[in-house]
Amino acid sequence: MKIPFHKYQANSNDFILILSKDINKSNFNTSLIASLCDRSLGIGADGLFIIFPSKKYDFFLDYYNSDGSWETFCANGSRCAAMFMSKLLKKNANNIFETGATKHAYKLISNKLVTMDMKIPCYKSKLLRINNINGYFIDSGARHFVCEYKSLGNNNILNDAIKIRHSNHFKPKGINVNFYKIINRNYIEIKTYEKGIESIMTSCSSGSAAVVFHLAQNKLIDSPVITKSKGGELTYDFNSDWDIFYCTGPAKQTFSGTFDISDYK
């Protein structure tokens, strides 16, 4: 059974996109998704989306990490899906899609840029000290820990991220970890470690959103603010009441193809 797929990337954060009409959902178990995302034996990706029709909106995104675990939301991947679906549906006005987190309005700025509104983040903890690092648990559509880190080039950053990700504070679900450094009131550098991928990412939009929310609550940044990660930049806009929160960033198709599901059984 040959299944069509589309490969997209956003700030080098890459995803496999599959339309639900092309698959039997019961075949898509954790093992198959992990195999498809495997960079040596599969297509290779940080995550996989199955795109379903939606009764109310344009479409619904069902997202899985590269280890096959389900996740509520991935903003970089959502922009990729929005770019793909806008072209497929041939529309670019009054667009709304759903994720496991909430609904999101989106619009293509160009054939390379997508803007989408984000779930308004919220604190899920008071100040926590884990492995001698102070930070906060923030829900921005996905679970994120945000903390200031003086040197993002420090070789200890991976070990610190792993210890926080597996901390008893966040069991059994775990948490994504975001280290940030403020450059000025409109520019932040960020490194994110993602659970389910278990690696420092080139970019994480929902993690960057959590950092932006935290710094804005403490009046340390102004809108618009640019976040810089290894893969590139994202721009966030918000208002003083925090009932408006947008992210603008790249999304680009890298290739399309088909895979035979029998090759992964």
Summary of the structure (lengths in Angstrom):
residues: 265
radius of gyration: 17.9
end to end distance: 11.6
largest distance: 54.4
contacts: 925
relative contact order: 0.17
helix: 22%
strand: 42%
